Amino acid sequence: MQEHQTAPEISLFLVSFLNSIRTRRHFRVDWRQLSSGDPSLFLQAIEDQTEIGAQGLLEGLLAKKWIELQQHHFRRLGSRRFVSL
């Protein structure tokens, strides 16, 4: 994810979510580590991803809201990169 400049909040969520699956513990987000982006959009992305479920994530199914968050991240970096499906 670092190589592709994934937004830190997206990386944090994905790693935490996958870790909760592995350890069979309840998933929690540490909001102190949410360094940037739109918190309401981030929350919606989390809800959408949670609805897709753990198995869906393991199969590569990601919520579409992550695209918006990643595009915001590229803009913050001043990057000319863009996110596409």
VEXFI-578110 format. One record per atom (N, C-alpha, C, O): x, z, y; atom name. Coordinates in steps of 0.2 Angstrom, whole numbers, plus 5000, padded with zeros to 4 digits. Example, Ala and Ser with C-alpha at 12.3 -4.5 7.8 and 13.67 -1.06 7.14 Angstrom:
2
> 5066	5039	4972	N
> 5062	5039	4978	CA
> 5066	5039	4984	C
> 5071	5042	4983	O
> 5064	5035	4989	N
> 5068	5036	4995	CA
> 5064	5039	5000	C
> 5067	5040	5006	O
This chain:
85
> 5004	5000	4994	N
> 5000	5000	5000	CA
> 5004	5000	5006	C
> 5002	4997	5011	O
> 5010	5003	5006	N
> 5015	5003	5012	CA
> 5017	4996	5013	C
> 5017	4994	5019	O
> 5019	4993	5008	N
> 5021	4986	5009	CA
> 5016	4981	5013	C
> 5018	4977	5017	O
> 5010	4983	5012	N
> 5005	4979	5015	CA
> 5002	4982	5021	C
> 4997	4979	5024	O
> 5005	4987	5024	N
> 5003	4991	5030	CA
> 4996	4993	5029	C
> 4992	4992	5034	O
> 4994	4996	5024	N
> 4987	4999	5023	CA
> 4987	5004	5028	C
> 4991	5009	5028	O
> 4981	5005	5031	N
> 4980	5010	5035	CA
> 4981	5017	5032	C
> 4978	5018	5026	O
> 4984	5022	5035	N
> 4985	5028	5032	CA
> 4979	5032	5029	C
> 4979	5035	5024	O
> 4973	5031	5033	N
> 4967	5035	5031	CA
> 4964	5032	5024	C
> 4961	5035	5020	O
> 4965	5025	5024	N
> 4963	5022	5018	CA
> 4967	5024	5012	C
> 4965	5025	5006	O
> 4974	5024	5013	N
> 4979	5026	5007	CA
> 4977	5033	5005	C
> 4977	5035	4999	O
> 4976	5037	5010	N
> 4975	5044	5009	CA
> 4968	5045	5005	C
> 4968	5049	5000	O
> 4963	5041	5006	N
> 4957	5042	5003	CA
> 4958	5039	4996	C
> 4956	5043	4991	O
> 4961	5034	4995	N
> 4961	5031	4988	CA
> 4966	5035	4983	C
> 4964	5036	4978	O
> 4971	5037	4986	N
> 4975	5042	4982	CA
> 4972	5048	4980	C
> 4972	5050	4974	O
> 4968	5051	4985	N
> 4965	5057	4984	CA
> 4959	5056	4979	C
> 4958	5060	4974	O
> 4955	5051	4980	N
> 4950	5049	4975	CA
> 4952	5048	4968	C
> 4949	5051	4963	O
> 4957	5044	4967	N
> 4960	5043	4961	CA
> 4963	5049	4958	C
> 4962	5051	4952	O
> 4966	5054	4962	N
> 4969	5060	4959	CA
> 4963	5064	4957	C
> 4963	5068	4952	O
> 4957	5064	4961	N
> 4951	5068	4958	CA
> 4949	5066	4952	C
> 4946	5070	4948	O
> 4949	5060	4951	N
> 4947	5057	4944	CA
> 4951	5059	4939	C
> 4949	5061	4933	O
> 4958	5059	4940	N
> 4963	5061	4935	CA
> 4962	5068	4933	C
> 4963	5070	4927	O
> 4961	5072	4938	N
> 4961	5080	4937	CA
> 4954	5082	4936	C
> 4953	5088	4934	O
> 4949	5078	4936	N
> 4942	5080	4936	CA
> 4940	5086	4940	C
> 4936	5090	4938	O
> 4943	5085	4946	N
> 4941	5090	4951	CA
> 4937	5087	4957	C
> 4937	5081	4958	O
> 4933	5091	4960	N
> 4929	5088	4966	CA
> 4933	5085	4971	C
> 4939	5087	4973	O
> 4931	5079	4974	N
> 4935	5075	4979	CA
> 4933	5079	4986	C
> 4928	5080	4987	O
> 4939	5080	4989	N
> 4938	5082	4996	CA
> 4943	5078	5001	C
> 4948	5076	4999	O
> 4941	5077	5007	N
> 4945	5073	5012	CA
> 4948	5078	5017	C
> 4944	5083	5019	O
> 4954	5078	5018	N
> 4957	5082	5023	CA
> 4957	5079	5029	C
> 4961	5074	5031	O
> 4952	5081	5033	N
> 4951	5077	5040	CA
> 4957	5078	5045	C
> 4957	5074	5049	O
> 4961	5083	5044	N
> 4967	5084	5048	CA
> 4972	5078	5047	C
> 4976	5076	5052	O
> 4971	5074	5041	N
> 4976	5069	5040	CA
> 4973	5062	5042	C
> 4976	5057	5041	O
> 4967	5062	5045	N
> 4964	5056	5047	CA
> 4967	5055	5054	C
> 4964	5058	5059	O
> 4972	5051	5055	N
> 4976	5050	5061	CA
> 4973	5046	5066	C
> 4974	5046	5072	O
> 4969	5041	5064	N
> 4966	5036	5068	CA
> 4960	5033	5065	C
> 4957	5035	5060	O
> 4958	5028	5069	N
> 4952	5024	5066	CA
> 4945	5027	5069	C
> 4945	5032	5073	O
> 4940	5025	5066	N
> 4933	5027	5068	CA
> 4931	5032	5063	C
> 4929	5030	5057	O
> 4930	5038	5064	N
> 4928	5043	5059	CA
> 4921	5042	5056	C
> 4920	5043	5050	O
> 4917	5039	5060	N
> 4910	5037	5057	CA
> 4911	5031	5052	C
> 4907	5031	5047	O
> 4915	5026	5054	N
> 4916	5021	5049	CA
> 4920	5023	5043	C
> 4918	5021	5037	O
> 4924	5028	5044	N
> 4928	5030	5038	CA
> 4923	5034	5033	C
> 4924	5033	5027	O
> 4919	5038	5036	N
> 4914	5042	5032	CA
> 4909	5037	5028	C
> 4908	5038	5023	O
> 4907	5032	5032	N
> 4903	5027	5028	CA
> 4907	5023	5023	C
> 4904	5022	5017	O
> 4913	5022	5024	N
> 4917	5019	5019	CA
> 4918	5023	5013	C
> 4917	5021	5007	O
> 4919	5030	5014	N
> 4919	5035	5009	CA
> 4913	5035	5005	C
> 4913	5035	4999	O
> 4907	5035	5008	N
> 4901	5036	5005	CA
> 4899	5029	5001	C
> 4897	5030	4995	O
> 4901	5024	5003	N
> 4900	5017	5000	CA
> 4904	5017	4994	C
> 4902	5015	4988	O
> 4911	5019	4994	N
> 4915	5019	4989	CA
> 4913	5024	4983	C
> 4914	5023	4977	O
> 4911	5030	4985	N
> 4908	5035	4981	CA
> 4902	5032	4977	C
> 4902	5034	4971	O
> 4898	5029	4980	N
> 4892	5026	4977	CA
> 4894	5020	4972	C
> 4891	5020	4966	O
> 4900	5017	4973	N
> 4902	5012	4969	CA
> 4905	5016	4962	C
> 4904	5013	4957	O
> 4908	5021	4964	N
> 4910	5026	4958	CA
> 4917	5025	4956	C
> 4921	5020	4958	O
> 4919	5030	4952	N
> 4926	5030	4950	CA
> 4928	5024	4945	C
> 4933	5021	4946	O
> 4924	5022	4941	N
> 4925	5017	4936	CA
> 4925	5010	4940	C
> 4930	5006	4939	O
> 4921	5009	4945	N
> 4921	5003	4949	CA
> 4928	5003	4953	C
> 4931	4997	4953	O
> 4930	5008	4956	N
> 4937	5008	4959	CA
> 4942	5006	4954	C
> 4947	5002	4956	O
> 4942	5009	4948	N
> 4947	5008	4943	CA
> 4947	5000	4941	C
> 4952	4998	4939	O
> 4941	4997	4942	N
> 4941	4990	4940	CA
> 4942	4986	4947	C
> 4941	4980	4946	O
> 4944	4989	4952	N
> 4946	4985	4958	CA
> 4940	4984	4963	C
> 4941	4980	4968	O
> 4934	4987	4962	N
> 4929	4986	4967	CA
> 4930	4991	4973	C
> 4929	4997	4972	O
> 4930	4988	4979	N
> 4931	4992	4985	CA
> 4925	4991	4989	C
> 4923	4985	4990	O
> 4924	4996	4993	N
> 4918	4995	4998	CA
> 4920	4991	5004	C
> 4926	4991	5006	O
> 4916	4987	5006	N
> 4917	4982	5012	CA
> 4919	4985	5018	C
> 4923	4982	5022	O
> 4917	4992	5019	N
> 4919	4995	5025	CA
> 4927	4996	5026	C
> 4929	4997	5032	O
> 4930	4996	5020	N
> 4938	4997	5021	CA
> 4940	4991	5025	C
> 4946	4991	5028	O
> 4937	4985	5024	N
> 4940	4979	5028	CA
> 4940	4980	5035	C
> 4945	4979	5039	O
> 4934	4983	5038	N
> 4934	4984	5045	CA
> 4939	4989	5047	C
> 4942	4989	5052	O
> 4940	4995	5043	N
> 4945	5000	5045	CA
> 4952	4997	5045	C
> 4956	4998	5049	O
> 4953	4993	5040	N
> 4960	4990	5040	CA
> 4961	4985	5046	C
> 4967	4985	5048	O
> 4956	4981	5048	N
> 4957	4977	5053	CA
> 4958	4981	5060	C
> 4962	4979	5064	O
> 4955	4986	5060	N
> 4956	4991	5066	CA
> 4963	4993	5066	C
> 4966	4994	5071	O
> 4966	4995	5060	N
> 4973	4997	5059	CA
> 4977	4992	5062	C
> 4982	4993	5065	O
> 4976	4985	5060	N
> 4981	4980	5062	CA
> 4981	4979	5069	C
> 4986	4978	5072	O
> 4975	4980	5072	N
> 4974	4979	5080	CA
> 4978	4985	5083	C
> 4982	4984	5088	O
> 4978	4991	5080	N
> 4981	4997	5083	CA
> 4989	4995	5083	C
> 4993	4997	5087	O
> 4991	4992	5077	N
> 4998	4991	5077	CA
> 5000	4985	5081	C
> 5006	4984	5082	O
> 4996	4981	5084	N
> 4997	4975	5088	CA
> 4999	4969	5083	C
> 5002	4965	5085	O
> 4997	4970	5077	N
> 4998	4965	5072	CA
> 4994	4959	5073	C
> 4988	4959	5075	O
> 4996	4953	5071	N
> 4992	4947	5071	CA
> 4989	4946	5064	C
> 4985	4941	5063	O
> 4990	4950	5059	N
> 4988	4950	5053	CA
> 4980	4951	5053	C
> 4977	4954	5058	O
> 4977	4948	5048	N
> 4969	4949	5048	CA
> 4967	4950	5040	C
> 4971	4948	5036	O
> 4962	4954	5039	N
> 4959	4955	5033	CA
> 4954	4950	5031	C
> 4950	4948	5035	O
> 4955	4947	5025	N
> 4950	4942	5022	CA
> 4948	4944	5015	C
> 4951	4948	5012	O
> 4942	4942	5013	N
> 4940	4943	5006	CA
> 4943	4939	5001	C
> 4942	4939	4995	O
